[in-house]
Amino acid sequence: MLAVWLLGLAIVAHHDPVAGADTAVWRWWVQHRSPGTTAVVSAVTILFSPVWVGIWTIVAAGVLVVRDRVLVRAAQLVATVGAIGLLCEIVKLAVGRARPPVAQQIGGPEVTLSFPSGHVAGAAALALGLAAVVTAHSSRARRIVSITIAAGVAVIAAVTRLYLGMHWVTDVAASIVLAAGLVGVIPEATTTALSHLDAHVSERFRPLIDPAHARDGHTPEELTRCTATH
């Protein structure tokens, strides 16, 4: 994350050390387009738009609430996606980087700020956040597989933005790095916040935010181990 901020400062100061790589990658994608691939990529990138990421997040959080009967994992996921989205917008405004030339963009032209990519940040936040939350108490092998798949989703989202000419390669790379960094922090911070909130709500609502009062007297950790066993 520090590297992302340093790169942002370099861009602001007009001393981008990787500008050549950005241009080279952008040109390569522009030269390797085809009608069939463009149709597929255009359809896929819509699924990673901020609107759809918000919808997927709400749906996933709803499923977690129904399954757990507590808000902990759902709150962790929503907080992760929301925090990463907010940080992405803050960095965008701070850096103020322009997008690649509109003439080479496919689809509706985008002239908003470029660094980092909101599409990729949202997709990475949702995929990595969901993997981290759902497998928090699973075996190491299961966590590695889940996070690897989630990282693959983030890379696919990044490739669609590069192919369509909407972002520079450092834009999408920075988004993935920011998402990965916060996914390691936000879920735990959310749990801590909920534990403090527990003391200030009525007894009636405590089962919703306190894992100790989860359904059947089991915590989400116990439920996860039980599910894995069966």
Buried (B, 14 or more C-beta within 10 A) or exposed (E): BEEBBEBBEBBBEEEBEBBEEBEEBBEEBBEEBEEEEBEEBBEBBEBBBBEBBBEBBBEBBEEBBEBBBBBBBBBBBBBBBBBBBEBBBEBBEBBEBEBBEEEBBBEEEBEEBBBBBBBBBBBBBBBBBBBBBBBBBBEEEBBEBBBEEBBEBBBBBBBBBBBBBBBBBBBBBBBBBBBBBBBEEBBEBBBEEBBEBBEEEEEEEBBBBBBEBBEEEBBBEBBBBEEEEE
